[in-house]
Amino acid sequence: MAKRTDTPPAAEPDETDESLVLLAEMLLSEHFFDPDEEQVYKQALSDGRRAGATIVLLDRETMEVDDAECEVRIEALRTWTQFRVAWSHPAFTASVEGTWSFETEELSKSKVIRTGDPDTIDAAVAAMMAEVEGSGLDEEEFADFMADIDDEDEAEVPLIGDDPTEPPEATGLDRSRMKAIAKRIARKPDAGINMEDRAWLEQTPQTLAVIVDLLVGVASASKRDEALITAYQILLPLQLEFVRYRQDRGWDWANDMIQAFQQRLIALGKDSTIPRDDWFMMCNALTEARVPVSDSVQMALADAGFSPEDVDGPPEQMLGVLREFMDELAEMVASPFEVIHALQNAGAILPSMLRGFMATELALSPHHVLRDAVPVMLLDDDSAVRQGAAAALEQTARPATMSPDALRRAITLRNWIPGADRPPLDSAIRKARLAGVAIGAWPEPSPDLEFHVSAIDGSGAQSILVAGRAGKKGFFGGVLMRHGVGVVDTWAESDVSRGKIGKLLREAQMSTPHMRVDKTFVDTLVQHAVGTAVEREAVPPALLLEMAEILGGTEWKDRRLDVKAEADRLFDLLDPQDRTPEGIEAGFARGLEWMAENEVFATWYEDGPQVQQALAKLARTDRIGMTAAVMTEILPNRRMEWAERFLMMALWSQAAGDAKQRAKAGDLVLVAHALVGDGPVGAIPIMAVIAMQTVRATLLGAW
């Protein structure tokens, strides 16, 4: 009897195989980007079949990879949707063969054949992906670009205002790269999005609609890919946040883009295009990205998200349903901050009227964890909700219904809310004290906490990272601030391994320089940010209170620094020779030397529609005129904002554990002091660099 032999199962594709498939998809997407190319291909394939050819060569090109040439071939096979992409390099060969969908731009039933070292292939694939995607101009390329402009006849050069002032439409390559990013996240969700992909997202706000389309597609598919759905749910709030930054800077196109997304959400909810849980997650992306949502949009989302059966019934029945939900919520949470987090997840579909009503219902709840959440609602974005929460606290201001911790939190938050919202809260606090409610003690912070604070990036963002790694498992959290706005986000995670904490800190350092500082400087930063928000009639995120309890922020109040007074104080502390005209000039020159070469300062420039308007009358070749316009029309009106940024960088440098960074503090103080003075901005050399960087950013794409 013959011995039976079983065919061994095919090897599972590894990451190198997957990278080759992604590159093949990008190359095919680029090749067929022009719709006419598909018709040309079909004709070529038809001619090849008649000639008896089994393979038709569609494209062949040579790409430079690690100082060696790699030949890339795109071949059509017998079936019109079958393709092969092949690579031939001195160190490896590879091919991907599969079925191509012209509609979704994806390869299916892929077969990968390769020879050579996987690491070599991975490096080559990464280099080719970067070449396909295209990259920005480096310094030398920018110089060549400017030189080419100089050679043109100035009369034929368009004005700045003739250029598009909004992002272009997303391309097929944008769609392909977005799918590649999502697949990488789906494979390794714990790794999140890498810095390169994050930077690309920020530079391509037009891909917001692409993310929505792809998310809707995978969420409505008959066979769900949960990992891929989760990946797009990670990308959506991130891109929304990047667009919201542009909205904050006054770009009309960003406002239109966010409104279009909100209207798409309403339509998706009404049509039940995707499962309701996925739709709710898309709504939650607005909350995560801190996108302002009007009451009318919240009402429309609420109407779209609930079926008639959900809201059908008398008010008593609806109230009963709400209280049942609260009972279930009380069983699921362990702290008032978890209550707030749960409510925030539905924030986009909870109009202010409903949030105010819920504050009262929470205060009257028999569950103490729900009652303890009411003070945290004092940090709602809507003033009416804040005042409603204060009224609910006054209604329950007695020992039986208000805990000592709730009173402590209310007293703390009294200094975090705008002045107009404080009288009703003061009344609630007085009533509680007279009724005998004790003030709870603050939790003891961990003694091993270490604080790392970043430099301020071009958007004015500065982060505080907090790590506690005394044992095998530790704590990692952070506070994100935006100068001129306040605290914009907080996060906290317990039971983090020491290895992961170290990795997170290294990744943060690679993104933006961070310095280890002491708790005193952290207190100064947070209080300045809280004070900035209060001055703007706004409030910090609700979960900043949780971070205060973890870090020991017992004295955090709205203490915004007086920028001029602080700059003058630091200037007076400099050595006398450094305050002389000669010393100031030397300090400016010294600072200019290191600031102009610093990666962080390279991101400092002005942008927004005001810059476009100021430069619209000038030819693109008139870089001297454009720089002068920024120096005279833009920067003088923004000198206090720039003074604040240089001042905060000076304080950061002073607080740094690194001696070399501390030595730079004086140079920053000189700039801050000059900006709060009344001298011309043009007399400060680094401001001329910022003006030139503004011009460069405008020429390369101001939006």
Secondary structure, DSSP 8 states (H G I E B T S, - for coil): --------------HHHHHHHHHHHHHHHHHT-SHHHHHHHHHHHHHHHHTT-S-EEEEEEEEEETTEEEEEEEEE-SSTTEEEEEEEETTEEEEEEEEEETTTTEEEEEEEEEES-HHHHHHHHHHHHHHHH-----HHHHHHHHHHHHHS-GGGS-BGGGS-SS-----HHHHHHHHHHHHHHHH-GGG---HHHHHHHHH-GGGHHHHHHHHHHHHSSSS--HHHHHHHHHHHHHHHHHHHHHHHTT-HHHHHHHHHHHHHHHHHHHHT-S-HHHHHHHHHHHHHTT----HHHHHHHHHHHS-HHHH-S-HHHHHHHHHHHHHHHHHH-SSHHHHHHHHHTTGGGS-HHHHHHHHHHHHT-S-HHHHTTTGGGGG-SSHHHHHHHHHHHHHT-STTTS-HHHHHHHHHHTTTS-GGGHHHHHHHHHHHHHTT----------TT-EEEEE---TTSEEEEEEEE-SSSEEEEEEEEEETTTEEEEEEEEEEEEHHHHHHHHHHHHHHS-EEEE-HHHHHHHHHHHHHHHHHTT----TTHHHHHHHHT-TT-------HHHHHHHHHHTS-GGGGSHHHHHHHHHHHHHHHTT-TTGGG----SHHHHHHHTTSBTT-HHHHHHHIIIIIGGGGHHHHHHHHHHHHHHHHH-S-HHHHTTHHHHHHHHHHHHSSS-GGGSHHHHHHHHHHHHHHHHH--
